[in-house]
Amino acid sequence: MKAPRQARTPLPVLLVDDETQILKSYSIMLRSAGIKQVLTLDDSTEVMPLLAKQEVAAIVLDLSMPGLPGIELLPEITANYPMVPVVILTAVNELETAVECMKAGAFDYTVKPVESSRLEACIRRAVDFHALRLEVLHLKEHLLMGELEDEDAFSSIITVNKRMRAIFQYVEVIAATHQPVLITGETGTGKELFAKAVHSISGKKGEFVAVNVAGLDDTMFSDTLFGHKKGAYTGAEEAREGLIAYAAGGTLFLDEIGDTNESSQVKLLRLLQEQKYYPLGSDVPKKSDVRIVVATNQDLQKLIIEGRFRKDLYYRLRAHQIHIPPLRDRMEDIPVLLDYYLEEAAESMKKKKPTVPPELLTLMSTYHFPGNIRELQAMVYDAVARHKGGVLSMESFRDIIGQERQGAAAQARAAEETVPYGTRGNFPTLRDSESALIDKAMKLSNGNQGIAASLLGITRQALNKRLNRKGPEKKKG
């Protein structure tokens, strides 16, 4: 097993100005804002030698300096270190100078005196831009190699699907950053397993803490995440730390984020923007260094249109996005998942692993698994619990799949009843419909009459009679 990956150390921000008081003031401001790694130079001639031996996330450069003016240093930096964004900070408020700097490759142009909040926001944008450039570069290199550096981190995710392997590679690239991660996918696809993989690969020293936020009102959401002071509300007899404190230096996983209310969304947005929070009953903020990973099975863009989810929070959360495909889109995983859960279930129940009938895989390949992997796992455990020996019975699988199909058929009939006959075009005859359904069932079941009959909801004997009526050339299996 490989040693845990070390978390990527944040690169410093380099401040270059000939006025030492300004350097000291801006350094304190950035550190108090959470940008801990700050380098300063009051001699512009030392910038290029420093960059030759030290990577930086961004440079804040004064234009008017003795020796080597910033206006001359800027093109030299952008030519040799194009990945590093340069923020120009100057007392010269001239449009022509600003245009010249932007043409030379400056990331932004700010005129002194500048408000600390504006400078902080500008530098954060530059740092994020640099991180994004690096991630794109690393992702290209990773995908070209086509290999995983840490297979063990994904050992709990059973798959042979190429698309899933590509997602693993993406996770390895983005895991070491501090940016939020949005994980989407249907119920039962394994979103928490991916969140744990992100944490494992990140190398963060803190804990992985998971919480389902669905159904939490604003007070419960705040209390759960931020904690409270003694006496913050009736019944708060003792102070309590929130989950952010428990996950300090680690990862906080918020499941079902699409079900949060607007007040809770505002508080989460503030946490992401400012990296600080207020426990209930306190007016003193606490700093947070936790990595936020969220998951949902809902369409957040649809919720935004409906006014149920904040657009600004959505874009904050999707700094990195992982979408897990449903099981029906990776059917090649069914045999390996079936084998894995059969062994796991047999071991947990102290039984011998059952022999699988060949027809079972054919039956499962005709099913769309609305509950995804979680549903498949439940099916297998139920079948193994009933199993007494020999070949595994298909009865429990047929029962579950049949019930699901009956429910889906009932919904389809209800929907059909709302459509006027006159809008349906040429109305098919009963014989035509029966023939088309039988052909489709036989095709899906690879000619197996037993499975085809199960799909149609009739007995094998009834299907055989209908096939005989259709003619010997149609009879298969």
C-alpha positions as CSV (number, residue, x, y, z in Angstrom):
1,M,0.0,0.0,0.0
2,K,1.3,3.4,-0.9
3,A,2.0,6.0,1.7
4,P,-0.7,8.7,2.0
5,R,-0.2,11.5,-0.4
6,Q,1.0,14.8,1.1
7,A,-1.4,17.7,0.8
8,R,-0.3,20.2,-1.7
9,T,1.3,23.1,0.2
10,P,-0.2,26.4,-0.9
11,L,2.2,28.5,-2.9
12,P,3.0,32.0,-1.5
13,V,1.9,35.3,-2.9
14,L,4.9,37.6,-3.7
15,L,4.5,41.4,-2.8
16,V,7.0,43.7,-4.6
17,D,7.2,47.3,-3.5
18,D,10.1,49.7,-2.5
19,E,8.1,51.0,0.5
20,T,8.6,48.6,3.4
21,Q,5.6,50.0,5.3
22,I,3.3,49.1,2.5
23,L,4.7,45.6,2.3
24,K,4.2,45.1,6.1
25,S,0.6,46.5,5.9
26,Y,-0.4,44.3,3.0
27,S,1.3,41.2,4.5
28,I,-0.7,41.6,7.7
29,M,-3.9,42.1,5.7
30,L,-3.4,39.0,3.5
31,R,-2.5,36.8,6.5
32,S,-5.6,37.9,8.5
33,A,-7.7,37.1,5.4
34,G,-6.4,33.5,5.4
35,I,-3.6,33.8,2.8
36,K,-0.8,32.6,5.2
37,Q,2.0,32.2,2.7
38,V,3.3,35.7,1.8
39,L,6.8,36.7,0.5
40,T,7.9,40.4,0.3
41,L,10.7,42.1,-1.7
42,D,11.6,45.8,-1.5
43,D,14.2,45.4,-4.3
44,S,12.7,44.8,-7.8
45,T,16.1,43.5,-9.1
46,E,15.7,40.4,-6.8
47,V,12.4,39.3,-8.3
48,M,13.7,37.2,-11.2
49,P,16.4,35.4,-9.1
50,L,13.7,34.6,-6.6
51,L,11.3,33.2,-9.2
52,A,14.1,31.0,-10.5
53,K,14.2,29.0,-7.3
54,Q,10.7,29.6,-5.7
55,E,7.2,29.0,-7.2
56,V,4.6,31.6,-6.4
57,A,0.8,31.6,-6.8
58,A,0.6,35.3,-7.8
59,I,2.7,38.5,-7.8
60,V,1.6,42.0,-6.6
61,L,3.9,44.4,-8.4
62,D,4.4,48.2,-7.9
63,L,5.1,50.1,-11.1
64,S,7.2,53.0,-9.8
65,M,10.4,51.6,-8.1
66,P,14.0,52.6,-8.2
67,G,16.5,50.4,-10.1
68,L,14.2,48.3,-12.2
69,P,10.7,49.8,-12.6
70,G,7.7,47.5,-12.5
71,I,6.7,48.5,-16.0
72,E,10.0,47.0,-17.3
73,L,9.9,44.0,-15.0
74,L,6.3,43.0,-16.0
75,P,7.0,41.8,-19.5
76,E,10.1,39.9,-18.3
77,I,7.9,38.0,-15.7
78,T,5.1,37.2,-18.1
79,A,7.6,36.0,-20.8
80,N,9.5,33.6,-18.4
81,Y,6.6,32.6,-16.0
82,P,3.4,32.9,-18.1
83,M,1.5,30.7,-15.5
84,V,1.9,33.3,-12.7
85,P,-0.7,36.1,-12.7
86,V,0.7,39.6,-12.0
87,V,-1.5,42.2,-10.2
88,I,-0.2,45.7,-10.8
89,L,-0.5,48.1,-7.8
90,T,0.4,51.7,-8.5
91,A,-0.3,55.3,-7.7
92,V,-0.4,56.1,-11.4
93,N,-4.0,56.5,-12.5
94,E,-3.6,56.7,-16.2
95,L,-5.6,54.8,-18.8
96,E,-2.7,54.6,-21.2
97,T,-0.5,53.0,-18.5
98,A,-3.2,50.5,-17.6
99,V,-3.7,49.5,-21.2
100,E,0.1,49.1,-21.7
101,C,0.3,46.8,-18.6
102,M,-2.7,44.7,-19.7
103,K,-1.1,44.3,-23.1
104,A,2.1,43.2,-21.4
105,G,0.2,40.4,-19.7
106,A,-0.9,41.8,-16.3
107,F,-3.8,40.0,-14.7
108,D,-5.3,43.1,-13.1
109,Y,-4.5,46.8,-12.5
110,T,-5.2,48.5,-9.2
111,V,-4.7,52.1,-8.2
112,K,-3.4,53.2,-4.8
113,P,-4.7,53.7,-2.2
114,V,-6.8,50.6,-2.5
115,E,-9.3,49.2,0.0
116,S,-8.2,46.1,1.7
117,S,-11.3,44.1,0.7
118,R,-10.8,45.0,-2.9
119,L,-7.1,44.0,-2.9
120,E,-7.9,40.8,-1.0
121,A,-10.6,39.9,-3.6
122,C,-8.3,40.7,-6.5
123,I,-5.4,38.6,-5.1
124,R,-7.8,35.7,-4.3
125,R,-9.0,35.8,-8.0
126,A,-5.4,35.7,-9.1
127,V,-4.5,32.8,-6.8
128,D,-7.6,30.8,-8.0
129,F,-6.7,31.5,-11.6
130,H,-3.2,30.2,-11.1
131,A,-4.6,27.1,-9.4
132,L,-7.0,26.5,-12.2
133,R,-4.2,26.7,-14.8
134,L,-2.1,24.2,-12.8
135,E,-5.0,21.8,-12.5
136,V,-5.7,21.9,-16.3
137,L,-2.0,21.2,-16.9
138,H,-2.0,18.3,-14.4
139,L,-5.2,16.9,-15.8
140,K,-3.8,16.8,-19.3
141,E,-0.7,15.1,-18.1
142,H,-2.7,12.6,-16.0
143,L,-5.1,11.7,-18.8
144,L,-2.2,11.2,-21.3
145,M,-0.6,8.7,-18.8
146,G,-3.9,6.9,-18.4
147,E,-2.8,5.4,-15.0
148,L,-3.9,6.0,-11.4
149,E,-1.3,6.9,-8.8
150,D,-3.4,5.7,-5.9
151,E,-5.5,2.6,-6.8
152,D,-6.2,2.0,-3.1
153,A,-8.1,5.2,-2.7
154,F,-10.8,3.8,-5.0
155,S,-10.8,0.2,-3.8
156,S,-14.4,0.6,-2.4
157,I,-15.7,1.6,-5.8
158,I,-16.2,-1.6,-7.9
159,T,-16.0,-0.9,-11.6
160,V,-14.5,-1.9,-14.9
161,N,-16.1,1.0,-16.8
162,K,-13.7,3.3,-18.8
163,R,-15.8,6.4,-18.0
164,M,-15.5,5.7,-14.3
165,R,-11.8,5.2,-14.6
166,A,-11.5,8.6,-16.2
167,I,-13.4,10.1,-13.3
168,F,-10.9,8.5,-10.9
169,Q,-8.1,10.2,-12.8
170,Y,-9.9,13.6,-12.5
171,V,-10.4,13.0,-8.8
172,E,-6.6,12.5,-8.4
173,V,-5.9,15.8,-10.1
174,I,-8.4,17.9,-8.1
175,A,-8.2,16.2,-4.7
176,A,-5.1,18.1,-3.4
177,T,-6.6,21.5,-3.9
178,H,-8.7,23.3,-1.2
179,Q,-11.5,24.2,-3.6
180,P,-15.0,22.8,-3.0
181,V,-16.2,19.8,-4.9
182,L,-19.8,19.2,-6.1
183,I,-20.7,15.5,-6.6
184,T,-23.9,14.8,-8.6
185,G,-25.6,11.5,-9.5
186,E,-28.7,9.5,-8.9
187,T,-29.6,7.9,-5.6
188,G,-27.4,4.8,-4.9
189,T,-24.6,5.6,-7.2
190,G,-22.0,6.0,-4.5
191,K,-21.5,9.7,-4.0
192,E,-20.1,9.4,-0.5
193,L,-17.6,6.9,-1.6
194,F,-16.2,9.4,-4.1
195,A,-16.2,12.1,-1.3
196,K,-14.1,9.7,0.8
197,A,-11.8,9.1,-2.1
198,V,-11.3,12.9,-2.5
199,H,-10.4,13.1,1.2
200,S,-8.1,10.1,1.1
201,I,-6.1,11.4,-1.9
202,S,-5.9,15.0,-0.6
203,G,-3.5,14.0,2.1
204,K,-5.3,16.3,4.6
205,K,-4.5,15.5,8.2
206,G,-7.9,16.2,9.6
207,E,-11.0,13.9,9.7
208,F,-13.6,13.1,7.1
209,V,-16.9,14.2,8.6
210,A,-20.2,13.4,6.8
211,V,-23.7,14.8,7.5
212,N,-26.9,14.6,5.6
213,V,-28.4,18.2,5.6
214,A,-31.8,17.3,4.1
215,G,-34.6,18.4,6.3
216,L,-32.5,20.6,8.6
217,D,-34.1,23.9,9.3
218,D,-31.9,27.0,9.5
219,T,-31.2,26.7,13.2
220,M,-30.4,23.0,13.1
221,F,-28.2,23.6,10.1
222,S,-26.2,26.3,11.9
223,D,-26.0,24.4,15.1
224,T,-24.9,21.2,13.4
225,L,-22.2,22.9,11.3
226,F,-21.1,25.9,13.5
227,G,-22.0,24.8,17.0
228,H,-23.3,27.1,19.7
229,K,-22.4,29.0,22.9
230,K,-23.9,28.2,26.2
231,G,-27.3,29.8,26.5
232,A,-27.6,30.4,22.7
233,Y,-31.1,29.1,22.8
234,T,-33.5,27.3,25.2
235,G,-31.9,24.0,26.2
236,A,-28.3,25.0,25.2
237,E,-27.0,24.4,28.7
238,E,-23.4,23.7,27.5
239,A,-21.3,25.1,24.6
240,R,-20.9,22.7,21.7
241,E,-18.5,22.6,18.8
242,G,-20.0,22.1,15.3
243,L,-18.9,19.7,12.7
244,I,-16.6,22.3,11.1
245,A,-14.5,22.2,14.2
246,Y,-14.4,18.3,14.2
247,A,-13.4,18.4,10.6
248,A,-10.7,21.0,11.1
249,G,-7.8,20.4,8.6
250,G,-9.9,17.8,6.9
251,T,-13.0,17.4,4.8
252,L,-16.7,18.2,5.6
253,F,-19.1,16.2,3.4
254,L,-22.6,17.7,3.1
255,D,-25.0,15.3,1.5
256,E,-28.3,16.3,-0.2
257,I,-27.2,19.9,-0.5
258,G,-30.1,20.6,-2.9
259,D,-32.6,20.3,0.0
260,T,-31.2,23.2,2.1
261,N,-33.2,26.4,2.6
262,E,-32.1,29.8,1.5
263,S,-30.9,31.0,4.9
264,S,-28.7,28.0,5.2
265,Q,-27.4,28.5,1.7
266,V,-26.4,32.1,2.6
267,K,-24.4,30.9,5.6
268,L,-22.7,28.2,3.6
269,L,-21.8,30.8,0.9
270,R,-20.3,33.1,3.5
271,L,-18.2,30.2,4.9
272,L,-16.9,29.5,1.4
273,Q,-16.2,33.2,0.6
274,E,-14.7,34.3,3.9
275,Q,-13.5,31.0,5.4
276,K,-15.0,31.9,8.8
277,Y,-18.2,31.3,10.6
278,Y,-20.2,32.3,13.7
279,P,-21.3,29.7,16.3
280,L,-24.9,30.3,17.4
281,G,-25.1,33.0,20.1
282,S,-21.6,34.3,19.3
283,D,-20.5,37.5,17.6
284,V,-16.9,36.5,17.4
285,P,-16.0,34.7,14.1
286,K,-14.0,31.5,14.0
287,K,-11.6,30.7,11.2
288,S,-12.2,27.5,9.1
289,D,-9.6,25.5,7.2
290,V,-12.0,22.7,6.3
291,R,-12.5,21.4,2.7
292,I,-16.1,21.4,1.7
293,V,-17.5,18.5,-0.5
294,V,-21.2,18.4,-1.3
295,A,-23.5,16.0,-3.1
296,T,-27.0,15.9,-4.5
297,N,-29.2,13.8,-6.6
298,Q,-31.2,16.8,-7.8
299,D,-30.7,19.1,-10.8
300,L,-29.3,22.2,-9.1
301,Q,-29.7,24.3,-12.3
302,K,-33.4,23.5,-12.4
303,L,-33.6,24.5,-8.7
304,I,-31.9,27.8,-9.5
305,I,-34.5,28.5,-12.3
306,E,-37.3,27.7,-9.7
307,G,-35.7,30.0,-7.2
308,R,-34.9,27.3,-4.7
309,F,-31.1,27.4,-4.9
310,R,-28.8,30.3,-5.0
311,K,-26.8,30.8,-8.3
312,D,-23.8,32.3,-6.5
313,L,-23.6,29.3,-4.1
314,Y,-23.9,26.9,-7.1
315,Y,-20.9,28.5,-8.9
316,R,-18.9,28.5,-5.6
317,L,-19.6,24.8,-5.0
318,R,-18.9,23.6,-8.5
319,A,-15.2,24.7,-8.5
320,H,-14.8,21.0,-9.2
321,Q,-17.6,18.8,-10.3
322,I,-17.9,15.0,-10.4
323,H,-20.9,13.4,-12.1
324,I,-21.3,9.7,-11.4
325,P,-23.1,7.8,-14.2
326,P,-26.1,5.6,-13.3
327,L,-25.6,1.8,-13.3
328,R,-27.8,1.4,-16.5
329,D,-25.1,3.4,-18.4
330,R,-22.3,1.1,-17.3
331,M,-23.9,-2.4,-17.6
332,E,-20.5,-4.0,-17.9
333,D,-20.2,-3.4,-14.1
334,I,-23.1,-5.7,-13.2
335,P,-21.2,-9.0,-13.4
336,V,-18.3,-7.7,-11.2
337,L,-20.7,-6.0,-8.7
338,L,-22.8,-9.2,-8.6
339,D,-19.8,-11.3,-7.8
340,Y,-18.5,-8.8,-5.2
341,Y,-21.7,-8.6,-3.3
342,L,-22.4,-12.3,-3.5
343,E,-19.0,-12.9,-1.8
344,E,-19.6,-10.1,0.7
345,A,-23.1,-11.2,1.6
346,A,-22.1,-14.9,1.9
347,E,-19.2,-14.0,4.2
348,S,-21.3,-11.8,6.4
349,M,-24.0,-14.5,6.8
350,K,-21.4,-17.3,7.2
351,K,-22.6,-19.1,4.1
352,K,-20.8,-20.7,1.1
353,K,-20.8,-18.3,-1.9
354,P,-23.7,-19.5,-4.1
355,T,-23.3,-20.6,-7.8
356,V,-24.9,-18.0,-10.1
357,P,-27.2,-19.3,-12.9
358,P,-26.3,-17.9,-16.3
359,E,-29.8,-16.6,-16.8
360,L,-29.4,-14.2,-13.9
361,L,-27.0,-11.9,-15.7
362,T,-29.4,-11.9,-18.7
363,L,-32.3,-11.0,-16.4
364,M,-30.3,-8.2,-14.7
365,S,-29.2,-6.8,-18.1
366,T,-32.8,-6.1,-19.0
367,Y,-33.4,-4.1,-15.8
368,H,-32.8,-0.3,-15.5
369,F,-31.9,-0.3,-11.7
370,P,-33.6,2.9,-10.6
371,G,-31.9,2.5,-7.2
372,N,-28.5,1.9,-8.9
373,I,-25.8,0.0,-7.0
374,R,-27.5,0.3,-3.6
375,E,-30.5,-1.5,-5.1
376,L,-28.3,-4.3,-6.7
377,Q,-26.6,-4.8,-3.3
378,A,-30.0,-5.1,-1.5
379,M,-31.2,-7.6,-4.2
380,V,-28.1,-9.8,-3.7
381,Y,-28.2,-9.7,0.1
382,D,-31.9,-10.7,0.0
383,A,-31.2,-13.6,-2.3
384,V,-28.3,-14.9,-0.3
385,A,-30.4,-14.6,2.9
386,R,-33.0,-16.9,1.3
387,H,-30.4,-19.2,-0.2
388,K,-30.1,-22.7,1.2
389,G,-27.5,-24.4,-1.1
390,G,-26.6,-25.2,-4.6
391,V,-27.4,-22.8,-7.5
392,L,-28.7,-19.4,-6.4
393,S,-32.5,-19.0,-7.0
394,M,-33.7,-16.3,-9.3
395,E,-37.0,-16.0,-7.6
396,S,-36.2,-13.1,-5.4
397,F,-34.7,-11.2,-8.3
398,R,-37.7,-11.8,-10.4
399,D,-40.0,-10.7,-7.6
400,I,-38.2,-7.4,-7.0
401,I,-37.8,-6.6,-10.7
402,G,-41.4,-7.6,-11.4
403,Q,-42.8,-5.3,-8.7
404,E,-40.7,-2.4,-10.0
405,R,-41.9,-3.0,-13.5
406,Q,-45.5,-3.2,-12.4
407,G,-45.1,0.2,-10.7
408,A,-43.5,1.7,-13.8
409,A,-46.3,0.2,-16.0
410,A,-49.0,1.7,-13.7
411,Q,-47.4,5.1,-14.0
412,A,-47.1,4.7,-17.8
413,R,-50.8,3.8,-18.0
414,A,-51.8,6.8,-15.8
415,A,-49.8,9.0,-18.1
416,E,-51.4,7.4,-21.2
417,E,-54.9,8.0,-19.9
418,T,-54.3,11.7,-19.8
419,V,-53.6,11.7,-23.6
420,P,-56.7,12.1,-25.8
421,Y,-57.0,9.3,-28.4
422,G,-57.2,11.7,-31.2
423,T,-53.6,12.9,-30.6
424,R,-52.1,9.5,-30.9
425,G,-52.0,9.1,-34.7
426,N,-52.7,5.6,-36.1
427,F,-54.0,3.6,-33.1
428,P,-52.3,0.2,-33.0
429,T,-54.3,-3.0,-32.9
430,L,-54.1,-5.3,-29.9
431,R,-52.5,-8.0,-32.1
432,D,-49.9,-5.5,-33.4
433,S,-49.1,-4.3,-29.8
434,E,-48.8,-7.9,-28.6
435,S,-46.5,-8.9,-31.4
436,A,-44.2,-5.9,-30.9
437,L,-44.0,-6.5,-27.2
438,I,-43.1,-10.1,-27.6
439,D,-40.4,-9.3,-30.2
440,K,-38.9,-6.7,-27.9
441,A,-38.9,-9.0,-24.9
442,M,-37.3,-11.8,-26.8
443,K,-34.6,-9.5,-28.1
444,L,-33.9,-8.1,-24.6
445,S,-33.7,-11.6,-23.2
446,N,-31.4,-12.9,-25.9
447,G,-34.1,-15.5,-26.8
448,N,-34.6,-16.8,-23.3
449,Q,-38.3,-17.5,-23.0
450,G,-38.3,-17.6,-19.2
451,I,-36.8,-14.1,-18.9
452,A,-38.9,-12.8,-21.8
453,A,-42.1,-14.1,-20.0
454,S,-40.9,-12.4,-16.8
455,L,-40.5,-9.1,-18.7
456,L,-44.0,-9.5,-20.2
457,G,-45.6,-10.4,-16.8
458,I,-46.9,-13.8,-18.1
459,T,-46.0,-17.4,-17.6
460,R,-43.5,-19.2,-19.9
461,Q,-46.3,-21.5,-21.1
462,A,-48.5,-18.4,-22.1
463,L,-45.6,-16.9,-24.0
464,N,-44.9,-20.3,-25.7
465,K,-48.5,-20.4,-27.0
466,R,-48.2,-16.8,-28.4
467,L,-44.9,-17.6,-30.1
468,N,-46.6,-20.7,-31.7
469,R,-49.3,-18.5,-33.0
470,K,-46.7,-16.1,-34.5
471,G,-45.2,-18.9,-36.4
472,P,-42.2,-21.3,-36.0
473,E,-39.8,-18.8,-37.4
474,K,-40.4,-16.5,-34.4
475,K,-40.0,-19.2,-31.7
476,K,-36.7,-19.0,-30.0
477,G,-35.0,-20.4,-26.8
